[in-house]
Amino acid sequence: MPTSKSAIKRASKRERKDAGKRASENSPSYNRISAIDPRFQPARFKKFADQLSRRHLSLLVQLRSGHVPLNKHLNRIRRAESSICPSCGMQTETVHHFLMVCPAYERQRRQLETQIGIRNARSIKTLLSHPKAIPYMFNYVYDTRRFAHTFKDLRMET
């Protein structure tokens, strides 16, 4: 018995969706991204991402995946001699260190806490996945001047 054209299309779409899901779950970045956003929904993220400039989206994806021009990643790909934070000189410069604990950016972090609340500012999941917190996070990044050479002006209207 012949199958309808719409049933074939639905089955094909389902197969592509399942294959995409399997591919993303097998990705080396999957664990890092799912730790930041365990309920990651590509359609919801795409809707939000469409509102961002290319520069902002690029940095957001880099921060979420850990492939960002911070010394830990740069040292791993042999673009920096050390993985130590150049701003404080005390710890490995990771995304967590940069956003959450680097003493060199304490003033900027306090401002972020004032804007979005201490609880939200102390959650890397919120900073990198909540649409209302992300503009404030970009303003924090801009105020630190850490990526000024790479990304230029990252300020966003809040």
Secondary structure, 3 states (H helix, E strand, C coil): CCCCHHHHHHHHHHHHHHHHHHHHHCCCCHHHHHHHCCCCCHHHHHHHHCCCCHHHHHHHHHHHHCCCCCHHHHHHCCCCCCCECCCCCCCECCHHHHHHHCHHHHHHHHHHHHHHCHHHHCCHHHHHHCCCCHHHHHHHHHHHCCCHHHHCCCCCCC
